[in-house]
Amino acid sequence: MKQVILITGASSGFGALAARALSHAGHIVYASMRDTQGRNAPQVKAAEEYAAANHVDIRAIELDVALQK
């Protein structure tokens, strides 16, 4: 069954690997990261290129889960 999955910290490491693995399993994956138009712009482009090349559904989005006081 296809699921919609949100992964935080998907710009690198385990988050990026999980996004790829889950998308290959047929799920829609929202790969969230901070600063998508700044320092993580290359990671957004890489995710989009990976999705296109592998015919999977990975959608890079901006999300900061840090607690603001």
C-alpha positions as CSV (number, residue, x, y, z in Angstrom):
1,M,0.0,0.0,0.0
2,K,1.4,3.4,-1.0
3,Q,2.0,5.7,1.9
4,V,2.9,9.4,2.2
5,I,6.0,9.7,4.3
6,L,7.7,12.8,5.8
7,I,11.4,12.5,6.6
8,T,13.2,15.2,8.5
9,G,16.9,15.8,8.0
10,A,16.8,14.4,4.5
11,S,19.6,16.6,3.1
12,S,22.2,14.0,3.9
13,G,23.1,10.8,5.9
14,F,20.4,8.5,7.1
15,G,17.6,10.9,6.1
16,A,18.7,11.0,2.5
17,L,19.2,7.2,2.4
18,A,15.7,6.6,4.0
19,A,14.1,8.9,1.4
20,R,15.6,6.9,-1.4
21,A,14.8,3.5,0.0
22,L,11.2,4.4,0.8
23,S,10.6,6.0,-2.5
24,H,12.0,2.8,-4.2
25,A,9.4,0.8,-2.1
26,G,6.7,2.8,-3.9
27,H,5.9,5.5,-1.4
28,I,5.5,9.3,-1.9
29,V,8.3,10.8,0.2
30,Y,8.6,14.4,1.4
31,A,12.3,14.9,2.0
32,S,12.5,17.9,4.4
33,M,15.5,20.0,5.1
34,R,16.4,23.5,6.2
35,D,17.5,26.3,4.0
36,T,16.4,24.8,0.7
37,Q,17.3,27.9,-1.3
38,G,20.6,28.5,0.4
39,R,23.1,26.0,1.7
40,N,20.9,22.9,0.9
41,A,20.0,24.0,-2.6
42,P,22.5,21.5,-4.1
43,Q,20.8,18.7,-2.0
44,V,17.3,19.7,-3.3
45,K,18.6,19.6,-6.9
46,A,20.2,16.2,-6.2
47,A,17.0,14.8,-4.8
48,E,15.0,16.1,-7.8
49,E,17.6,14.6,-10.2
50,Y,17.6,11.3,-8.3
51,A,13.8,11.1,-8.4
52,A,13.7,11.8,-12.1
53,A,16.5,9.3,-13.0
54,N,15.0,6.5,-10.9
55,H,11.3,7.2,-11.6
56,V,10.5,7.6,-7.9
57,D,8.5,10.2,-6.0
58,I,10.7,12.3,-3.7
59,R,9.6,15.8,-3.0
60,A,12.1,18.1,-1.3
61,I,10.5,20.6,1.0
62,E,11.7,23.2,3.5
63,L,11.1,22.4,7.2
64,D,12.9,23.4,10.4
65,V,11.8,21.4,13.4
66,A,14.0,23.4,15.8
67,L,12.3,24.7,18.9
68,Q,12.2,28.5,18.9
69,K,12.1,30.2,22.3
